[in-house]
Amino acid sequence: MNIILDKINIEKIMSAKLWIANGSKNDPKGKKGIHQLLSSSLLRGCGPYGNNQIAEIVESSGANLNCDTYEDGLLISLKCIESDAYKLLPLIGWMITKPLLQVDQIELEKDLTIKAIKRQKESTYQIAFDAWRKMIYGDGPYGHDPLGVIDDISRINKEDILPISKSLINGNKNLVISGNFPVNIEDYIKNSTAFKGISKDIIHQKYSNKIGTAIKPNKNICTESINTKQVILLLGKATTSYNDDSDILLRLISCYLGYGMSSLLFKVLRERYGVVYEAGVYHPIRENQTPFIVHASTTEEKAIFTFKLLKECWEKIVYTEISPEELHLAKTKYRGQMAHSLQSISQRAERKAHLLGIGLSPNHDQEILMRLESITSNDIKDAACEYLKNPSLSVCGNKEIVQKISEEW
């Protein structure tokens, strides 16, 4: 386990983030959602503490303890005051080394997860996104939501979860502690019974980047017909990993297209023509082939025109160079995004843990900011030509409008 201490003088509060490699992308076939069930069950009893005891320890301290599932990893988060570090940090260790995984608690989490998936399916955007994801990634690692699939979750039992739980001890882990914490906190972790077996070697580890998460779809459009007056349009590609040199170029493109009221999508779709409720870019951080999607929400009456404008905006970035002024603004936006994402100690800790977890150095952000100045409009155009040509479209709306957009496409 790699430990990074990030000392910041801030009102005696600390945030600890433990990133564990292997998230939902490692769900076995037929068990999509198993990492989600494991992570949620870790909070329901570990080491010498049952579910109610953990809740009492955390709540009586005014602290927060959570475990979340992402495509690339699990994230355990703790926020507390410095004086409670010795009392609360062992809970993180016990969650890894000795989770109780009681059957009744697993069944409760299964029920809660299934309900969460059903709520997701009520969202028109989620329906369109799930269809796009399935078209691009198929049954591959990024082909399903971290919550999983209802049919698979219903079949998962404790015996299925146990091997994955045991693998957490030896898996790649990165613990980042930011804020104010006891000076001997690293020695305390290494000598703690709760962390026994996972904290002896404090070293910087490098991880290989898996490739080939996207498939070659046999079509470049998917449609979902539902009884609604809202129309969702998603246009996108699977691109490259976050640690690829081209990633920053695509992030500048996403700033140019979708960040703020000066972005191309806002100026065209909202300001000039007023055809959408909402428009933006979805371009998350991923260890493998990251989705790059422009999305718009509109009405039946404006759907065809919105689709044409969305396509024009996409083609503009692929086939024309942005001006020096536009590039300068995109860089400024990126710096602003970076600063905004590191405002709190929790954000700082999570960012560092995530970077380490996908094989990057904790200084990656500084390295990118230094490189930013040398990036040209031609670099942007080259990246767009390489990664953004021939996008795939997902449409969700009523049957008639979906058919019309399909014909236009």
Secondary structure in CASP SS format (residue, H / E / C, confidence):
PFRMAT SS
TARGET T0000
AUTHOR 0000-0000-0000
METHOD secondary structure of the structure
MODEL  1
M C 1.00
N E 1.00
I E 1.00
I E 1.00
L E 1.00
D E 1.00
K E 1.00
I C 1.00
N C 1.00
I C 1.00
E C 1.00
K C 1.00
I E 1.00
M E 1.00
S E 1.00
A E 1.00
K E 1.00
L E 1.00
W E 1.00
I E 1.00
A E 1.00
N C 1.00
G C 1.00
S H 1.00
K H 1.00
N H 1.00
D C 1.00
P C 1.00
K C 1.00
G C 1.00
K C 1.00
K C 1.00
G C 1.00
I H 1.00
H H 1.00
Q H 1.00
L H 1.00
L H 1.00
S H 1.00
S H 1.00
S H 1.00
L H 1.00
L C 1.00
R C 1.00
G E 1.00
C E 1.00
G C 1.00
P C 1.00
Y E 1.00
G E 1.00
N H 1.00
N H 1.00
Q H 1.00
I H 1.00
A H 1.00
E H 1.00
I H 1.00
V H 1.00
E H 1.00
S H 1.00
S C 1.00
G C 1.00
A C 1.00
N E 1.00
L E 1.00
N E 1.00
C E 1.00
D E 1.00
T E 1.00
Y C 1.00
E C 1.00
D C 1.00
G E 1.00
L E 1.00
L E 1.00
I E 1.00
S E 1.00
L E 1.00
K E 1.00
C E 1.00
I E 1.00
E H 1.00
S H 1.00
D H 1.00
A H 1.00
Y H 1.00
K H 1.00
L H 1.00
L H 1.00
P H 1.00
L H 1.00
I H 1.00
G H 1.00
W H 1.00
M H 1.00
I H 1.00
T H 1.00
K C 1.00
P E 1.00
L C 1.00
L C 1.00
Q C 1.00
V H 1.00
D H 1.00
Q H 1.00
I H 1.00
E H 1.00
L H 1.00
E H 1.00
K H 1.00
D H 1.00
L H 1.00
T H 1.00
I H 1.00
K H 1.00
A H 1.00
I H 1.00
K H 1.00
R H 1.00
Q H 1.00
K C 1.00
E C 1.00
S C 1.00
T H 1.00
Y H 1.00
Q H 1.00
I H 1.00
A H 1.00
F H 1.00
D H 1.00
A H 1.00
W H 1.00
R H 1.00
K H 1.00
M H 1.00
I H 1.00
Y H 1.00
G C 1.00
D C 1.00
G C 1.00
P C 1.00
Y C 1.00
G C 1.00
H C 1.00
D C 1.00
P C 1.00
L C 1.00
G C 1.00
V C 1.00
I H 1.00
D H 1.00
D H 1.00
I H 1.00
S H 1.00
R H 1.00
I C 1.00
N C 1.00
K H 1.00
E H 1.00
D H 1.00
I H 1.00
L H 1.00
P H 1.00
I H 1.00
S H 1.00
K H 1.00
S H 1.00
L C 1.00
I C 1.00
N C 1.00
G C 1.00
N C 1.00
K E 1.00
N E 1.00
L E 1.00
V E 1.00
I E 1.00
S E 1.00
G E 1.00
N C 1.00
F C 1.00
P C 1.00
V C 1.00
N C 1.00
I H 1.00
E H 1.00
D H 1.00
Y H 1.00
I H 1.00
K H 1.00
N H 1.00
S C 1.00
T H 1.00
A H 1.00
F H 1.00
K C 1.00
G C 1.00
I C 1.00
S C 1.00
K C 1.00
D C 1.00
I C 1.00
I C 1.00
H C 1.00
Q C 1.00
K C 1.00
Y C 1.00
S C 1.00
N C 1.00
K C 1.00
I C 1.00
G C 1.00
T C 1.00
A C 1.00
I C 1.00
K C 1.00
P C 1.00
N C 1.00
K C 1.00
N C 1.00
I E 1.00
C E 1.00
T E 1.00
E E 1.00
S E 1.00
I C 1.00
N C 1.00
T C 1.00
K C 1.00
Q E 1.00
V E 1.00
I E 1.00
L E 1.00
L E 1.00
L E 1.00
G E 1.00
K E 1.00
A E 1.00
T C 1.00
T C 1.00
S C 1.00
Y C 1.00
N C 1.00
D C 1.00
D C 1.00
S C 1.00
D H 1.00
I H 1.00
L H 1.00
L H 1.00
R H 1.00
L H 1.00
I H 1.00
S H 1.00
C H 1.00
Y H 1.00
L H 1.00
G H 1.00
Y C 1.00
G C 1.00
M C 1.00
S C 1.00
S C 1.00
L H 1.00
L H 1.00
F H 1.00
K H 1.00
V H 1.00
L H 1.00
R H 1.00
E H 1.00
R H 1.00
Y C 1.00
G C 1.00
V C 1.00
V E 1.00
Y E 1.00
E E 1.00
A E 1.00
G E 1.00
V E 1.00
Y E 1.00
H C 1.00
P C 1.00
I C 1.00
R C 1.00
E C 1.00
N C 1.00
Q C 1.00
T C 1.00
P E 1.00
F E 1.00
I E 1.00
V E 1.00
H E 1.00
A E 1.00
S E 1.00
T E 1.00
T E 1.00
E C 1.00
E C 1.00
K C 1.00
A H 1.00
I H 1.00
F H 1.00
T H 1.00
F H 1.00
K H 1.00
L H 1.00
L H 1.00
K H 1.00
E H 1.00
C H 1.00
W H 1.00
E H 1.00
K H 1.00
I H 1.00
V H 1.00
Y H 1.00
T C 1.00
E C 1.00
I C 1.00
S C 1.00
P H 1.00
E H 1.00
E H 1.00
L H 1.00
H H 1.00
L H 1.00
A H 1.00
K H 1.00
T H 1.00
K H 1.00
Y H 1.00
R H 1.00
G H 1.00
Q H 1.00
M H 1.00
A H 1.00
H H 1.00
S C 1.00
L C 1.00
Q C 1.00
S C 1.00
I H 1.00
S H 1.00
Q H 1.00
R H 1.00
A H 1.00
E H 1.00
R H 1.00
K H 1.00
A H 1.00
H H 1.00
L H 1.00
L H 1.00
G H 1.00
I C 1.00
G C 1.00
L C 1.00
S C 1.00
P C 1.00
N C 1.00
H H 1.00
D H 1.00
Q H 1.00
E H 1.00
I H 1.00
L H 1.00
M H 1.00
R H 1.00
L H 1.00
E C 1.00
S C 1.00
I C 1.00
T C 1.00
S H 1.00
N H 1.00
D H 1.00
I H 1.00
K H 1.00
D H 1.00
A H 1.00
A H 1.00
C H 1.00
E H 1.00
Y H 1.00
L C 1.00
K C 1.00
N C 1.00
P C 1.00
S E 1.00
L E 1.00
S E 1.00
V E 1.00
C E 1.00
G E 1.00
N C 1.00
K H 1.00
E H 1.00
I H 1.00
V H 1.00
Q H 1.00
K H 1.00
I H 1.00
S H 1.00
E H 1.00
E H 1.00
W C 1.00
END
